[in-house]
């Protein structure tokens, strides 16, 4: 059956088979824009599984002196970059000088975590979850006692212990509840460097790059900034949930609801598919831009959270040792994690682009009116 809303050719233009292809498409499309002002790359020391260079690419559309800026950010969690890159490529194709509101520009940050995108990992080259890395490392790090209790069950010493370890996780859920389990596992932890949702012990290179981008593009001097950070893996299949982690009743929340409507959810109020978390990338934007920024996460659902936790456990178990990319075991793990964060199906792809276009339009309209 042919796609109804987007041609098969257009979906192929937006979606990529891997990080390297996504980067090449983004670079080419950025340079092809008539209203493109400049393009820049942040290169990492590491390479991809085929030896390809790893790059966070930045592109700007519109007036360089625009009072308001929409920031579209992809691959904060590397393997989740397929959806984010597609929305960025679609926006580069559809947004022009004619349909950008006066005084509004768009800043694209493509593959903030290129290592995770290329190696099909949620974490970076140091095993750090970038979206738990935004804490003040000069202060005592947060402690997650729930993760302490579950660490050996999440990653047992031997693969033969996997089934019994999984049963212990289920027992914890039965005793403490689903929300407590999710908070213990995914809320963020800073003690187990090889574990899941590890926030690190210092600012990551991606964090430093982002701080540099904010400074170089003078985003703190703009009148108003909207950030849409694109993720996948939580919530109903293909549904794009707008998640707001601004403090409840704050200006950021009020602006998010004004721009994106009543579908906005808040983890702090328990209305989101996401539980509250430590060290989110949101907090950097909140700190630097205060009431001038409205930051939301656009989260596209895929499969169950149990499936997500399972593939992440297997991936972390795999990377406890040197990984042979061509090995059958490696490819099985990588295919599984890719599928959970990027269901490679036309219906999912179409819904992601539709919701992405809607949220981009809403943000641009809100910025234009501000």
C-alpha positions in Angstrom: 0.0 0.0 0.0 1.3 3.4 -0.9 1.7 6.2 1.7 -1.4 8.4 1.7 0.0 11.7 3.1 3.7 11.5 2.0 5.1 9.8 -1.0 7.4 6.9 -0.6 10.1 9.0 -2.1 9.6 11.8 0.3 9.7 9.5 3.3 13.0 8.2 2.0 14.3 11.7 1.7 13.5 12.4 5.3 14.3 9.1 7.1 17.7 7.6 7.1 19.1 4.1 7.4 21.9 5.2 9.8 23.7 8.2 11.3 26.1 8.7 8.4 23.3 8.9 5.9 21.3 11.3 8.2 24.3 13.6 8.5 24.9 13.7 4.8 21.3 14.5 4.1 21.2 17.2 6.7 24.4 18.9 5.4 23.2 18.8 1.8 19.8 20.1 2.6 21.2 22.9 4.8 23.4 24.1 2.0 20.5 24.0 -0.5 18.3 26.4 1.3 17.8 29.8 -0.2 17.3 31.4 3.2 20.2 29.4 4.8 22.6 31.7 6.6 25.4 29.4 7.9 26.3 25.9 8.7 28.7 24.6 11.3 30.1 21.3 12.6 31.4 20.2 15.9 33.7 17.1 15.3 34.3 14.4 18.0 37.4 12.3 18.5 35.5 9.1 18.2 34.3 7.5 15.0 31.4 5.4 14.0 31.3 1.6 13.6 32.5 1.9 9.9 35.1 4.5 10.8 32.9 7.4 9.8 33.5 10.8 11.5 31.0 11.8 14.2 29.7 15.3 14.0 27.1 17.5 15.7 25.9 19.8 12.8 24.3 23.2 13.3 22.3 25.1 10.7 20.5 28.4 10.7 17.4 29.5 8.7 16.3 33.1 8.6 17.5 36.5 9.7 20.7 36.2 11.9 19.4 39.1 14.0 16.0 37.7 14.5 14.4 38.6 17.9 12.9 35.1 18.3 14.4 31.7 17.5 13.0 28.2 17.3 15.6 25.5 18.2 15.0 22.0 16.8 17.2 19.5 18.5 17.8 15.8 17.6 19.5 12.7 18.9 20.1 13.9 22.5 19.6 10.1 23.0 21.6 8.9 20.0 19.5 6.0 18.8 16.4 8.2 19.0 17.8 10.4 16.3 16.0 8.8 13.4 12.7 10.7 14.2 14.4 13.9 15.1 16.6 14.0 12.0 13.5 13.3 9.8 11.6 16.2 11.3 14.6 18.5 10.9 15.0 17.5 7.2 11.3 18.0 6.6 11.4 21.4 8.2 14.5 22.4 6.1 12.5 21.4 3.1 9.2 23.1 3.9 10.2 26.3 5.8 11.2 29.2 3.6 11.7 32.9 4.0 8.1 33.4 2.9 6.5 31.2 5.6 8.8 32.1 8.5 7.1 34.8 10.7 8.8 38.2 10.6 11.5 38.4 13.2 11.7 34.6 13.7 14.6 32.3 12.7 15.2 28.5 13.1 18.3 27.0 14.6 18.8 23.2 13.9 21.1 21.2 16.1 21.5 17.8 14.4 22.7 14.8 16.3 23.7 16.3 19.6 24.9 12.8 20.5 26.3 11.5 17.2 28.1 8.5 18.9 24.9 7.1 20.2 23.2 7.7 16.8 26.0 5.9 14.9 26.5 3.0 17.4 22.7 2.6 18.1 23.1 3.5 21.7 21.1 5.8 23.9 24.3 6.9 25.7 27.4 8.6 24.5 31.0 7.4 24.0 31.5 7.4 27.8 28.3 5.5 28.6 26.7 8.8 29.8 23.1 9.5 29.3 23.3 13.1 28.0 19.8 13.8 29.3 21.0 13.1 32.8 24.2 15.0 32.5 22.9 18.5 33.2 23.6 18.7 36.9 26.0 21.0 38.9 29.0 18.8 39.2 30.6 21.2 41.7 27.9 20.0 44.2 27.3 16.5 45.7 25.7 14.4 43.0 22.1 13.2 43.3 21.7 9.8 44.8 19.1 7.3 43.6 18.5 4.7 46.3 16.0 2.8 44.1 18.7 2.2 41.4 21.0 1.0 44.1 18.5 -1.7 45.0 18.0 -2.7 41.3 21.5 -2.4 39.9 22.4 -6.1 40.0 19.0 -7.0 38.7 19.2 -4.7 35.8 22.7 -5.9 34.8 23.4 -9.3 36.3 27.0 -10.6 36.2 26.1 -13.5 34.0 23.7 -13.8 31.1 22.5 -17.1 32.6 21.1 -15.1 35.5 19.0 -12.9 33.2 15.6 -14.5 33.8 15.9 -14.5 37.6 17.1 -10.9 37.5 14.1 -9.9 35.4 11.9 -11.6 38.0 13.4 -9.5 40.7 12.5 -6.4 38.7 9.0 -7.5 38.4 8.8 -8.2 42.1 10.0 -4.7 42.8 7.2 -3.4 40.6 4.6 -5.5 42.3 5.7 -4.3 45.7 6.4 -0.6 45.0 4.3 0.1 41.9 5.1 0.9 38.2 5.9 4.6 38.8 8.4 3.7 41.6 10.0 1.2 39.3 10.3 3.7 36.4 11.7 6.4 38.7 14.3 4.0 40.2 15.5 2.9 36.8 15.2 6.0 34.6 15.2 8.9 37.1 18.9 9.2 36.7 21.9 7.8 38.7 25.5 8.8 39.2 27.1 5.8 40.9 27.1 3.0 38.3 29.2 4.1 35.3 28.3 1.0 33.2 24.6 1.2 34.3 21.5 2.6 32.6 20.6 6.3 32.8 24.0 7.2 34.1 24.6 11.0 34.3 28.4 11.0 34.5 30.9 12.7 36.7 31.6 15.8 34.6 30.0 17.8 31.7 30.1 15.7 28.5 31.5 16.9 25.2 28.0 17.2 23.9 27.0 19.4 26.8 30.0 21.6 26.3 29.1 21.9 22.6 25.6 22.9 23.4 26.7 25.5 25.8 29.0 26.9 23.1 26.1 26.9 20.6 23.9 28.9 22.9 26.7 31.4 23.5 27.9 31.7 19.9 24.4 32.2 18.5 23.6 34.7 21.3 20.4 32.9 22.3 20.5 34.5 25.7 20.1 37.9 24.0 17.0 37.0 22.0 13.6 38.2 23.0 12.1 34.7 23.0 13.3 31.2 22.3 11.3 28.0 21.7 13.2 24.6 22.0 11.7 21.4 20.7 13.9 18.4 21.7 12.8 15.4 19.8 12.8 11.9 21.4 11.2 8.5 20.9 10.4 5.4 23.0 7.8 6.5 25.5 4.0 6.5 25.2 1.4 5.2 22.7 2.7 4.0 19.3 3.6 7.0 17.0 1.8 9.6 19.3 3.9 12.7 19.8 3.6 13.8 23.4 4.6 17.4 24.2 6.3 17.1 27.6 7.0 20.2 29.7 9.5 20.1 32.6 9.3 23.8 33.5 8.2 24.2 37.1 4.4 23.9 37.5 2.5 27.2 37.0 5.6 28.9 35.7 5.8 31.2 32.7 7.3 28.3 30.7 4.3 26.1 31.3 1.8 28.8 30.6 3.6 29.6 27.3 3.7 25.9 26.4 0.0 25.5 26.9 -0.7 28.7 25.0 1.3 27.5 22.0 0.8 23.7 22.0 -2.6 23.4 23.6 -4.1 21.2 26.3 -2.2 18.1 25.1 0.9 19.4 27.0 1.8 17.1 29.8 3.9 17.7 33.0 5.9 15.0 34.7 5.9 17.0 37.9 2.1 16.7 38.1 2.0 13.0 37.0 0.2 13.8 33.7 3.0 12.6 31.5 4.3 9.2 30.2 7.6 10.4 31.7 8.4 10.4 35.4 10.3 13.3 36.9 14.1 13.0 36.2 17.5 14.4 37.3 19.9 16.3 35.0 17.6 17.0 32.1 18.9 19.1 29.2 15.9 21.3 29.8 17.5 22.6 33.0 20.4 24.2 31.1 18.0 26.2 29.0 15.9 27.2 32.0 19.0 28.4 33.8 20.5 30.4 31.0 17.4 31.9 29.4 15.0 31.9 32.3 11.5 33.2 31.3 12.6 33.9 27.7 12.6 30.2 26.8 9.9 27.7 26.4 11.4 24.2 26.3 9.4 21.1 25.4 10.3 17.5 24.7 8.4 16.0 21.7 8.3 12.3 22.6 7.1 9.8 20.0 5.8 6.5 21.4 6.8 3.1 20.2 6.4 0.0 22.2 6.0 -0.8 25.9 8.3 0.5 28.6 9.2 -3.1 29.6 10.5 -3.6 26.0 12.5 -0.5 26.2 14.1 -1.4 29.5 14.9 -4.9 28.2 16.7 -3.7 25.0 18.6 -1.1 27.1 19.7 -3.8 29.6 20.9 -6.0 26.7 22.8 -3.1 25.1 24.5 -2.1 28.3 25.4 -5.8 29.0 26.9 -6.0 25.5 29.0 -2.9 26.0 30.6 -4.1 29.2 33.3 -5.5 27.0 34.8 -4.6 23.6 32.2 -4.9 20.9 32.7 -6.6 17.6 30.3 -4.7 15.4 30.0 -7.6 12.9 29.3 -10.3 15.4 25.9 -11.9 15.2 25.2 -11.2 18.9 26.0 -7.5 18.5 23.8 -7.2 15.4 20.9 -8.9 17.2 21.1 -6.4 20.1 21.5 -3.5 17.8 18.5 -4.5 15.6 16.4 -4.8 18.7 17.3 -1.4 20.2 16.9 0.3 16.8 13.4 -1.3 16.4 12.2 -0.1 19.8 13.3 3.5 19.3 12.7 3.6 15.5 9.9 1.4 14.2 10.8 1.4 10.5 7.2 1.4 9.3 5.3 3.8 7.0 2.5 4.5 9.5 4.9 5.5 12.3 7.0 7.6 9.9 4.0 9.5 8.6 2.6 10.2 12.0 5.9 11.5 13.2 6.2 13.9 10.3 2.6 15.1 10.8 2.9 15.8 14.5 6.4 17.3 13.9 5.0 19.7 11.4 2.1 20.6 13.7 4.4 21.4 16.7 6.8 23.4 14.5 3.9 25.4 13.2 2.6 26.0 16.6 6.0 27.1 17.9 6.6 29.5 15.0 3.1 31.0 15.4 3.7 31.5 19.1 7.1 33.1 18.6 5.7 35.3 15.9 2.9 36.6 18.2 5.4 37.2 21.0 
